[in-house]
Amino acid sequence: MKVVVDPELCIACGACISLASEVYKWDDEGKAKAITEVVSPENEGVALEGLEGCPTEAIKQV
């Protein structure tokens, strides 16, 4: 599974990081980003929680 964060849509609310710090972190611009390109199988559940918790739908599963 892969997830990407669209920095244009990210409002830096931190919901994804609060829900899935194993998958998302802050970038140098203060926006969320995926830590790795491919989410490990054991982190897929929390990755989806972070995706679903994003109020601007900036996170996409690709």
C-alpha positions in Angstrom: 0.0 0.0 0.0 1.2 3.5 -0.8 -0.1 6.8 0.5 0.8 10.4 -0.6 0.0 13.7 1.0 -0.9 16.6 -1.4 0.9 19.6 0.2 -1.5 22.0 -1.6 -4.4 20.5 0.3 -2.7 19.9 3.6 -3.7 22.5 6.2 -1.2 21.2 8.8 -3.9 20.3 11.3 -1.9 17.3 12.5 -4.8 14.8 12.5 -2.9 12.2 10.4 0.2 12.5 12.6 -1.8 12.2 15.8 -3.5 9.1 14.4 -0.6 7.5 12.7 2.8 8.8 13.7 4.3 5.6 12.3 3.2 6.6 8.8 3.1 10.5 8.7 5.4 13.2 9.9 6.0 17.0 9.3 8.1 18.1 6.4 10.4 21.1 6.3 7.5 23.3 5.1 5.3 22.4 8.1 3.0 20.1 6.1 2.4 16.4 6.6 4.1 13.8 4.5 4.4 10.1 4.4 7.5 8.8 6.1 8.1 6.1 3.5 6.8 5.6 0.0 5.4 2.1 0.8 3.5 1.5 4.0 4.5 -1.7 5.8 1.6 -4.2 6.2 1.6 -3.8 9.9 1.0 -0.1 9.6 -1.7 -0.2 6.9 -4.5 0.1 9.4 -3.2 3.2 11.1 -2.3 4.7 7.6 -5.9 4.4 6.7 -7.0 6.0 10.0 -4.8 8.9 9.2 -6.1 9.1 5.7 -9.7 9.0 6.8 -9.0 11.6 9.6 -7.8 14.2 7.1 -10.4 17.0 7.0 -9.2 18.2 3.6 -8.8 14.8 2.0 -5.1 15.7 1.3 -4.0 12.1 1.7 -4.6 9.6 -1.1 -4.0 5.9 -1.3 -2.2 5.1 -4.6 
